[in-house]
Amino acid sequence: MKICDLTQFYSPVSGGVRRYIEQKSAYLREFRPDCEHVVIVPGATTGHSGDRYARTYTIASPLISRTSRYRALTKLHLIEEVLEKERPDIIESGDPYQVAWKAVASGRGLDIPVVGFYHSHFPEAHMRTVAKFFGRVAVSIADDICRRYVRTLYNAFECTFVPSPALGRLLATWGVERMHAVDLGVDAGVFVPDIPDRATTRERLGIPPDARLLLYVGRLASEKNVRTLFDAFALLHAREPGRYHLLCAGDGTQRQALVRLREATGAVHWMPYCTDPLELASIYRAADLFVHPGVQETFGLVALESQASGTCVVGIRGSYMDRIIFSDQEFWAAENSPDALADAISSKFSLDLRAAGLRASTEARGRYSWSSVFAKIFDIYAGVVENFSR
């Protein structure tokens, strides 16, 4: 079987979608050498690389963000050229915009089944923007438009992968059909606890050995709710100066807000997006607590990786991420506010974080290995291809 992943949610510093695609290629090489993997993504130039098992095609696309390095894939005719050349058995679309519609159209033209992966619950971001600038009537209209759009697009796929059963139930009420709840995973051989590198990693990053180190990994963007995290850290620093330090790994439009927080507290450390999984695992292990302020996560891959590495997570209750948290959420924030998150962080340190982290690691690594995730997905692929050819 030849599988094609097609998405514009892909950049040198992107997170979950890129990790999913890269892990799929690794799974194919190790467990399914009978398969081929084709990836079509935007890039600085048009070209391709790879071998007979896995090939990546980049299509020259303009930057839409210099920090996240995302690009808008507008040369849709080049997607068609790659698909005509490769003739995959199945296409998976990983974003909900013009590339998704091109995947559907090309699939119909080339007689190839197309499935979708609902990686991001993007209507929430649009609705917040409308609510911020317009009134209740506009919100109601926008909500109806979003639901119709999602229903029309995702019902055009043979099926849709959804990374949360609860999100799948919500989309079902919107009229989306033929959904499969599938998880993302964690590399259980890389994200492991009990490697004695904590002190050396802290020293290398310039973090005091006795500080309570809080960690955030991901884009520094409004939709990630990082301003709540920054404001919560400012409160913690005001209460107990110097006791807490914050390490952020990632970049984005809120970088300047982080710079201002560093200037005000002297206890903030920043590093760019980490592309090396081994280095990322050492960063997770160096932290005392991983803080995830997101309220619209469809899965929460970094939270899973942190727990697999033995570091507990704290955040704001009520997102789709709750189901993958394997330590007590009693102290999690009950509302999306800096005060509530600051209180949750300080309260979490009343627990034995080391013991809780080891328990969470056992659960995360045992239940969410990439091999089991992709075994399920490939069974679904096989069923889609078989039914499509009838």
C-alpha positions in Angstrom: 0.0 0.0 0.0 1.2 3.5 -0.8 0.0 6.2 1.6 0.1 9.9 0.8 0.0 12.6 3.6 -1.0 16.0 2.4 -1.0 19.0 4.7 0.1 22.6 5.0 0.3 22.4 8.8 4.0 21.5 8.5 7.1 23.6 9.1 10.6 23.2 10.4 9.4 24.3 13.8 5.9 22.8 13.9 4.7 20.3 16.4 1.9 17.7 16.5 1.1 17.3 12.8 4.7 17.1 11.8 5.5 14.6 14.6 2.5 12.5 13.5 3.8 12.3 9.9 7.4 11.6 10.9 6.4 8.9 13.2 4.2 7.3 10.5 7.3 7.1 8.2 9.3 5.6 11.0 6.5 3.0 11.7 6.4 2.1 8.0 10.2 1.5 7.8 10.2 -0.7 10.9 6.9 -2.6 10.7 5.5 -2.2 7.2 8.3 -2.5 4.7 5.7 -3.6 2.1 4.3 0.0 2.2 5.5 3.3 0.8 4.9 6.8 2.3 4.6 10.0 0.2 4.4 13.4 1.9 3.3 16.6 0.2 3.9 19.8 2.2 4.8 23.5 1.6 8.4 24.6 1.7 10.8 27.3 0.7 11.4 25.7 -2.7 9.8 23.0 -4.9 11.6 19.7 -4.8 11.7 16.2 -3.4 13.9 13.9 -1.4 13.8 10.4 0.0 14.0 6.8 -1.2 11.8 4.0 -2.4 10.2 3.7 1.0 9.5 7.3 1.9 9.5 10.5 -0.2 8.8 14.1 0.7 7.7 16.6 -1.9 7.9 20.3 -1.0 6.0 22.9 -3.0 7.3 26.5 -2.9 4.9 28.5 -0.8 4.8 32.0 0.8 5.4 32.4 4.5 2.4 33.4 6.5 4.3 33.5 9.8 8.0 34.2 10.3 8.0 32.8 13.8 6.0 29.5 13.3 7.4 29.3 9.7 4.0 28.1 8.4 3.4 28.6 4.7 0.3 28.8 2.6 0.3 26.1 -0.1 -1.3 28.0 -3.0 0.2 26.1 -6.1 -2.5 23.5 -6.0 -1.8 22.3 -9.5 1.6 21.0 -8.3 -0.2 18.8 -5.7 -2.1 17.2 -8.7 1.2 16.6 -10.5 2.7 14.7 -7.6 -0.4 12.6 -7.1 -0.5 11.8 -10.8 3.1 10.7 -10.6 2.9 8.7 -7.4 -0.6 7.3 -7.7 -1.0 6.5 -4.0 -3.6 4.0 -2.9 -5.0 6.4 -0.3 -4.6 10.1 0.5 -4.9 11.6 4.0 -5.6 15.3 4.3 -4.3 16.9 7.4 -5.7 20.4 7.3 -9.2 22.0 6.7 -8.5 24.7 4.1 -7.8 24.9 0.4 -5.5 21.9 0.5 -8.2 19.7 1.8 -10.6 20.6 -1.0 -7.8 20.0 -3.5 -7.3 16.5 -1.9 -11.0 15.7 -2.3 -11.0 17.0 -6.0 -7.8 15.2 -6.9 -9.0 12.0 -5.3 -12.2 12.0 -7.3 -10.3 12.8 -10.5 -7.7 10.1 -10.0 -10.1 7.6 -8.4 -8.2 7.5 -5.1 -9.9 7.4 -1.7 -9.3 10.4 0.5 -9.6 10.5 4.3 -9.3 13.4 6.6 -7.6 13.9 10.0 -9.3 16.6 12.2 -6.1 17.7 13.9 -7.3 21.1 15.1 -10.7 22.2 16.2 -10.3 25.4 14.2 -13.9 26.7 14.5 -13.1 27.6 18.1 -10.4 30.1 17.1 -12.7 31.7 14.5 -15.6 32.0 17.0 -13.4 33.7 19.6 -12.3 36.3 17.0 -15.9 37.0 16.0 -17.0 37.2 19.7 -14.2 39.7 20.4 -15.1 42.2 17.7 -18.8 41.6 17.0 -22.1 41.0 18.8 -24.2 38.0 19.6 -26.0 37.9 16.3 -22.6 37.7 14.4 -21.5 34.9 16.7 -24.6 33.0 15.9 -24.2 33.5 12.2 -20.5 32.5 12.3 -21.3 29.4 14.4 -23.8 28.3 11.8 -21.3 28.9 8.9 -18.6 27.0 10.7 -20.8 24.0 11.4 -22.0 23.9 7.7 -18.4 24.2 6.5 -17.1 21.4 8.7 -20.0 19.1 7.9 -19.7 19.7 4.1 -15.9 19.3 4.0 -15.5 16.3 6.3 -18.5 14.4 4.8 -16.6 14.6 1.5 -14.0 12.3 2.9 -14.3 8.5 3.0 -13.8 8.8 6.7 -12.4 11.2 9.2 -9.9 10.5 12.0 -10.7 12.4 15.2 -8.1 12.5 18.1 -10.8 12.6 20.9 -14.0 10.6 21.4 -15.6 13.6 22.9 -14.7 15.8 20.0 -16.1 13.1 17.7 -19.4 13.2 19.5 -19.5 17.0 19.1 -18.8 16.8 15.4 -21.5 14.1 15.1 -24.0 16.6 16.5 -22.9 18.9 13.6 -23.7 16.2 11.1 -20.2 14.8 10.4 -20.4 11.1 9.5 -18.0 8.2 9.2 -15.6 9.2 12.0 -13.0 7.0 13.7 -11.6 8.1 17.1 -7.8 7.5 17.0 -5.1 8.6 19.4 -1.8 10.2 18.8 1.2 8.4 20.4 4.5 8.7 22.1 7.9 7.2 21.3 8.2 4.9 24.3 11.9 4.3 23.6 12.8 8.0 23.7 10.5 9.6 26.2 11.5 7.7 29.3 12.1 8.7 32.9 15.0 7.8 35.2 17.9 8.9 32.9 20.3 10.9 35.2 20.6 14.0 33.0 18.4 16.4 34.9 21.2 18.3 36.6 23.4 18.5 33.5 20.5 19.7 31.4 19.7 22.4 33.9 23.3 23.5 34.1 23.5 23.7 30.3 20.4 25.8 30.1 21.5 28.1 32.9 18.7 27.2 35.3 19.4 27.2 39.1 19.5 23.6 40.5 17.2 24.4 43.4 14.5 26.3 41.4 11.1 25.0 40.8 11.3 24.7 37.1 8.1 25.1 35.1 8.1 24.0 31.4 6.1 24.9 28.4 6.7 23.3 25.0 4.8 24.6 21.9 4.0 27.6 19.9 4.0 31.0 21.6 0.6 31.9 20.2 -2.7 33.3 21.4 -4.6 30.2 20.5 -2.3 28.2 22.8 -3.5 30.5 25.7 0.1 31.4 26.6 -0.7 34.8 27.9 -2.6 33.1 30.8 0.6 31.2 31.5 2.8 34.3 31.4 0.4 36.2 33.7 0.2 33.2 36.1 4.0 33.1 36.2 4.2 36.8 37.0 1.9 36.2 39.9 4.0 33.3 41.2 7.1 35.4 40.9 5.5 38.3 42.8 4.5 35.9 45.6 7.8 34.1 45.9 10.6 35.9 44.0 13.2 33.6 42.5 11.5 30.4 43.7 10.0 29.6 40.3 11.7 29.6 36.9 9.9 29.2 33.6 11.4 27.5 30.5 9.6 27.9 27.2 10.6 25.9 24.2 9.0 27.2 21.0 8.4 30.4 19.1 5.4 32.4 17.9 3.6 35.7 17.8 3.7 36.0 21.7 7.5 35.9 21.8 7.8 39.6 22.8 5.4 39.1 25.7 7.7 36.4 26.9 10.7 38.7 26.5 8.9 41.3 28.6 8.2 38.7 31.3 11.9 37.7 31.3 12.9 41.4 31.7 10.5 41.8 34.6 11.3 38.7 36.5 14.8 37.6 35.5 13.6 34.0 35.9 12.5 33.1 32.3 14.5 31.0 30.0 13.7 30.6 26.3 14.9 28.2 23.6 13.7 27.7 20.0 11.6 24.8 18.9 13.5 21.5 19.6 13.5 19.2 16.6 15.7 16.5 18.3 13.4 14.0 20.2 16.3 13.0 22.5 17.0 16.6 23.4 13.3 17.3 23.9 13.0 14.3 26.3 16.0 15.6 28.4 14.2 19.0 28.6 11.0 17.3 29.9 13.0 15.4 32.5 14.8 18.6 33.7 11.5 20.2 34.6 9.7 19.8 37.9 6.3 20.4 36.3 5.0 20.8 32.8 2.4 23.6 32.5 -0.1 23.3 29.6 -2.4 26.3 29.5 -4.3 25.2 26.4 -8.1 25.1 26.5 -8.8 24.0 23.0 -6.4 21.1 22.5 -7.8 18.2 20.5 -5.3 15.8 22.0 -2.3 17.3 23.8 0.7 15.5 22.4 3.3 17.5 24.5 1.4 16.6 27.7 1.7 13.0 26.8 5.4 13.2 26.0 6.1 15.0 29.3 4.3 12.4 31.3 6.1 9.6 29.4 9.3 11.3 30.5 8.2 11.2 34.1 7.2 14.9 34.5 3.7 15.7 35.7 1.4 18.1 34.0 -0.8 20.9 35.3 -3.3 23.0 33.3 -6.9 24.1 33.0 -9.6 21.5 33.4 -12.2 21.0 30.7 -10.3 20.5 27.4 -10.2 17.3 25.3 -6.8 16.8 26.8 -8.1 15.7 30.2 -8.5 12.1 29.2 -4.7 11.6 28.7 -3.7 13.0 32.1 -2.5 10.2 34.4 -1.9 12.1 37.6 -4.4 13.7 39.9 -6.2 16.7 38.4 -7.6 17.8 41.7 -5.3 20.8 41.8 -5.8 21.8 38.1 -7.3 25.2 37.5 -11.1 25.2 37.3 -11.2 28.3 35.2 -9.2 30.0 32.5 -7.5 32.8 34.6 -4.0 33.6 35.7 -5.0 33.5 39.4 -6.5 30.0 39.0 -3.5 28.7 37.1 -1.0 30.2 39.5 -2.9 28.6 42.4 -3.0 25.3 40.6 0.8 25.3 40.0 1.7 26.1 43.6 -0.8 23.6 44.9 0.6 20.9 42.7 3.9 21.1 44.5 2.2 19.8 47.7 2.3 16.4 46.0 5.2 14.0 45.6 5.7 15.0 42.0 8.5 12.4 41.4 6.4 9.5 42.4 3.3 10.8 40.5 5.5 11.3 37.5 6.8 7.8 37.4 3.2 6.4 37.7 2.1 8.7 34.9 5.1 7.5 32.7 4.1 3.9 33.1 0.5 4.7 32.0 1.5 7.0 29.1 4.2 4.7 27.6 2.1 1.6 28.1 -1.2 2.9 26.6 0.0 5.3 23.8 2.8 3.8 21.8 3.0 4.9 18.2 3.1 1.3 17.0 -0.4 0.5 18.4 -1.7 3.9 17.1 -0.6 3.2 13.6 -1.6 -0.5 13.6 -5.2 0.8 14.1 -4.9 3.5 11.5 -3.6 1.1 8.9 -6.4 -1.4 9.5 -8.8 1.5 8.8 -6.8 2.4 5.7 -7.1 -1.2 4.4 -10.9 -1.2 5.0 -11.3 2.2 3.2 -9.3 1.0 0.2 -11.1 -2.3 0.0 -14.6 -0.6 0.2 -13.6 2.1 -2.3 -12.5 -0.5 -5.0 -15.8 -2.4 -4.8 
